[in-house]
Amino acid sequence: MTVAAALLLYVLVVLAAGPMLLSRLAADGIAPRLAITAWLTAIVTVLGCAIAAGALILIEAAGHWDSPDALIVSCVQRLRAILVGHSGWPAQLVAGTAIAVATGTLSAVAIRMFRALSRMRSHTLDHADAVRLVGRSRGDDVVVIEAPEPAAYCVAGHPAAIVVTSAAVAALDTPQLAAVIAHERAHLRGRHAQIVATVRGVASALPKVRFFAAASAEVAALLEMCADDVAAKRHSRHSLLGGLLALSGATAPAQGLAAASVAVLIRAQRLTDPPRRFNQLRTRATLSGAVAAMAATPLAIAALALSGALICFA
């Protein structure tokens, strides 16, 4: 089996089985930080392996006319030799065309992702500025705006803002409001908006790949749970739960992270019925194993290639 085939096999397995397996492991909201690490590891390794496999396939196709005994360490040298014509003009033409197509495809995906991230950032900054203009300040980072719907959300900006509607201030008691604000502050300090924007950017750049859309939704929900955990430690679970239920159904703008807009039922269950110690250990062990397996597989393929067990060319 070639290196490219091994990498593509890994990519296909993760794309096919990843959403179901990772979603199931994170379904109860146990160890949300570790679950986010698993999703991000899957995203990074899939993209990296796909790019590496594409590059190796180009080299393999272009080097079809030469001997098939080169190892991965000589792939770049062989490709350079092909491009300068040492393997004849057919190989040179195939290599040049394939590289141009691959470069164009990668560039198009990168441009789409960059544009999506730029739009999100621009809208976020504009919204942060707007709420400070129309709202009244309540502390360093909290802004209250007049609105009939109870809602609370944060918007990254310079500076960032935690937006609370006047209806939310009226609906929440003091401990509940403090817990909700702590939840939003945890989002800002953890740079959760940037993580969500990046994953959404990848999903928008590759809209036909279901894996990235699932990753975007799952990561957003897990980040809400991470913020819940921070707020629950600083305030009571009861206060945070009351605040979430009072704000349930409220939505935030696309550029904001709302306290009670994602996975409210699961989050409420986590706050009312924390998982048992054994379940926590089991989930953490399983997620850790998944992260280790996903991170180690590409490294193992590279190690086998360097040892000569896998070769660049079939």
C-alpha positions in Angstrom: 0.0 0.0 0.0 1.4 3.4 -0.9 1.7 6.3 1.5 -1.0 8.2 -0.4 -3.4 5.3 -0.3 -2.9 4.9 3.5 -3.5 8.7 4.0 -6.6 8.6 1.9 -7.9 5.6 3.7 -7.5 7.4 7.0 -9.3 10.5 5.6 -12.2 8.4 4.3 -12.6 6.5 7.5 -12.7 9.7 9.6 -15.1 11.5 7.2 -17.5 8.5 7.2 -17.4 7.4 10.8 -16.2 10.5 12.6 -19.4 12.4 12.9 -21.4 9.5 14.3 -18.6 8.3 16.7 -17.5 11.7 18.0 -21.1 12.9 18.4 -22.0 9.8 20.4 -19.0 10.2 22.6 -19.9 13.8 23.4 -23.7 13.2 23.5 -24.0 13.5 27.3 -21.8 16.6 27.5 -19.1 14.8 29.6 -15.6 16.3 29.2 -16.6 19.0 26.7 -13.0 20.3 26.4 -11.7 16.9 25.5 -14.5 16.4 23.0 -13.6 19.7 21.4 -10.0 18.6 21.2 -11.2 15.4 19.5 -13.2 17.3 16.9 -10.4 19.8 16.2 -7.8 16.9 15.9 -10.1 15.2 13.4 -10.4 18.4 11.4 -6.7 19.1 11.3 -5.6 15.6 10.5 -8.2 15.1 7.8 -7.2 18.4 6.1 -3.5 17.7 6.5 -3.7 14.1 5.3 -5.8 15.0 2.3 -3.3 17.6 1.2 -0.4 15.3 1.7 -2.1 12.5 -0.1 -2.9 14.7 -3.0 0.7 15.8 -3.3 2.0 12.3 -3.2 -0.6 11.1 -5.8 0.7 13.9 -8.1 4.2 12.7 -7.6 3.2 9.1 -8.1 1.3 9.8 -11.3 4.1 11.9 -12.7 6.7 9.4 -11.8 4.9 6.4 -13.4 7.7 6.2 -16.0 10.4 5.8 -13.5 11.5 3.1 -11.1 9.0 2.4 -8.2 11.6 2.0 -5.5 11.9 5.6 -4.2 11.0 6.3 -0.6 9.0 9.2 0.8 12.2 11.1 1.6 13.1 11.3 -2.1 9.6 12.3 -3.3 10.4 16.0 -3.5 13.6 15.3 -5.4 11.9 13.0 -7.8 9.2 15.6 -8.5 11.8 18.3 -9.1 13.6 16.0 -11.5 10.4 15.3 -13.4 9.5 19.0 -13.7 12.9 19.9 -15.2 12.4 17.1 -17.8 14.7 14.3 -16.7 11.9 11.8 -17.1 10.8 13.0 -20.5 8.2 15.5 -21.6 5.1 13.3 -20.9 5.9 13.0 -17.2 6.8 16.7 -17.2 3.4 17.6 -18.8 1.4 15.4 -16.4 3.3 16.8 -13.3 2.9 20.4 -14.4 -0.8 20.1 -15.2 -1.6 18.1 -12.0 0.3 20.6 -9.8 -1.5 23.5 -11.5 -4.9 21.9 -10.9 -4.1 21.0 -7.3 -2.8 24.4 -6.5 -5.8 26.1 -8.1 -8.2 23.9 -6.1 -6.4 24.5 -2.8 -6.2 28.2 -3.5 -9.9 28.3 -4.2 -10.8 26.5 -1.0 -8.4 28.8 1.0 -9.8 31.9 -0.6 -13.4 30.8 0.3 -12.4 30.1 3.8 -10.5 33.5 4.2 -13.5 35.4 2.8 -15.9 33.6 5.2 -13.7 34.4 8.1 -13.3 38.0 7.0 -17.0 38.5 6.7 -17.6 37.0 10.1 -15.0 39.2 11.7 -16.3 42.3 10.0 -19.8 41.7 11.0 -18.7 40.9 14.6 -16.7 44.1 14.9 -19.6 46.2 13.4 -22.1 44.6 15.8 -19.9 45.2 18.8 -19.6 48.9 17.9 -23.3 49.2 17.2 -24.4 47.8 20.5 -22.1 50.2 22.4 -23.6 53.1 20.5 -27.3 52.1 21.2 -26.9 50.5 24.6 -26.0 51.7 28.1 -22.8 50.4 29.8 -23.2 48.3 32.9 -19.6 47.5 33.9 -16.5 47.2 31.8 -17.8 44.8 29.2 -21.6 44.5 29.8 -24.0 46.6 27.6 -27.7 46.7 28.1 -29.9 47.3 25.1 -33.6 47.9 25.0 -35.4 44.9 23.5 -38.6 43.0 24.3 -37.0 39.6 24.1 -34.9 38.3 27.0 -31.5 37.4 25.6 -27.8 37.6 26.5 -24.9 37.0 24.2 -21.3 38.0 23.7 -19.7 39.6 20.7 -15.9 39.6 20.1 -14.5 43.0 19.2 -12.1 45.8 20.2 -13.2 45.9 23.0 -15.5 42.8 23.2 -19.0 43.2 24.6 -21.5 41.2 26.6 -25.0 42.2 25.4 -27.9 41.8 27.7 -31.4 43.0 26.7 -33.6 45.0 29.1 -36.1 42.2 29.0 -33.4 39.8 30.3 -32.5 42.1 33.1 -36.2 42.2 34.1 -36.6 38.5 33.9 -33.5 37.4 35.8 -32.8 37.8 39.5 -29.4 39.0 40.6 -27.7 35.6 41.0 -29.1 34.4 37.7 -27.9 37.5 35.9 -24.5 37.2 37.4 -24.3 33.5 36.3 -25.3 34.3 32.8 -22.8 37.2 32.5 -20.1 34.8 33.8 -21.1 32.3 31.1 -20.6 35.0 28.4 -17.4 36.2 30.0 -16.1 32.6 29.8 -16.7 32.7 26.1 -14.7 35.8 25.6 -11.8 34.7 27.8 -11.7 31.3 26.1 -11.8 33.0 22.6 -14.7 30.7 21.8 -16.0 33.0 19.1 -12.7 32.6 17.2 -12.9 28.8 17.4 -16.5 28.8 16.2 -15.6 31.2 13.3 -12.7 29.1 12.2 -14.7 25.8 12.1 -17.6 27.5 10.4 -15.1 28.9 7.9 -13.9 25.4 7.0 -17.4 24.2 6.8 -18.4 27.0 4.4 -15.3 26.4 2.3 -16.2 22.7 1.9 -20.0 22.8 2.0 -20.5 19.4 0.4 -18.5 17.5 3.1 -21.0 16.6 5.8 -18.2 16.0 8.4 -17.3 19.7 8.6 -20.9 20.8 9.0 -21.4 18.3 11.8 -18.1 19.5 13.4 -19.3 23.1 13.3 -22.5 22.3 15.1 -20.9 20.0 17.7 -18.1 22.4 18.5 -20.5 25.3 19.1 -22.6 23.2 21.5 -19.6 21.9 23.4 -18.2 25.4 23.8 -21.5 26.4 25.4 -21.0 23.5 27.9 -17.5 24.7 28.6 -18.8 28.2 29.4 -21.5 26.6 31.6 -18.8 24.7 33.6 -16.9 27.9 34.2 -20.0 29.9 35.3 -21.3 27.0 37.5 -18.0 27.0 39.4 -18.1 30.7 40.1 -21.8 30.8 40.8 -24.3 28.0 41.7 -25.6 25.5 39.2 -29.1 26.5 40.3 -28.6 30.1 39.4 -27.1 29.3 36.0 -29.9 26.8 35.3 -32.5 29.3 36.2 -30.9 31.9 33.9 -30.7 29.4 31.0 -34.3 28.4 31.3 -35.4 32.0 31.5 -33.5 32.8 28.3 -34.3 29.5 26.5 -35.5 30.1 23.0 -33.7 33.4 22.7 -31.4 33.7 19.7 -28.2 35.7 19.1 -27.1 37.3 15.9 -24.8 35.2 13.7 -21.8 36.9 15.1 -22.6 36.3 18.7 -22.6 33.4 21.2 -25.8 33.3 23.2 -26.2 31.9 26.7 -29.3 29.8 25.9 -29.4 29.3 22.2 -27.7 25.9 21.7 -28.4 22.5 23.2 -30.3 23.9 26.1 -31.9 20.5 27.0 -28.6 18.7 27.3 -27.0 21.6 29.1 -29.9 21.8 31.6 -29.6 18.0 32.3 -25.9 18.4 32.9 -26.6 21.1 35.5 -29.3 19.2 37.3 -27.8 15.7 37.1 -24.0 15.8 36.9 -22.5 12.5 35.5 -21.1 10.0 37.9 -17.4 9.6 38.4 -17.2 6.3 36.6 -19.0 7.7 33.5 -16.6 10.7 33.5 -13.5 8.5 33.7 -14.9 6.2 31.0 -15.7 9.0 28.6 -12.4 10.8 29.2 -10.5 7.6 28.6 -12.4 7.0 25.3 -12.0 10.5 24.1 -8.3 10.5 25.0 -7.9 7.3 23.1 -9.7 8.8 20.1 -7.5 11.9 20.1 -4.3 9.7 20.4 -5.4 7.4 17.6 -6.2 10.3 15.2 -3.0 12.1 16.0 -0.8 9.0 15.9 -2.2 7.5 12.6 -0.6 10.1 10.2 2.6 9.9 12.3 2.6 6.2 12.0 2.1 6.3 8.3 5.0 8.7 7.9 7.2 6.5 10.2 6.4 3.4 8.1 7.2 5.3 4.9 10.5 6.5 6.3 11.4 3.0 7.4 10.7 1.7 3.9 7.6 -0.3 4.8 5.5 2.1 2.6 6.8 3.5 -0.6 5.8 6.6 -2.4 5.0 4.9 -5.7 3.0 1.8 -6.4 
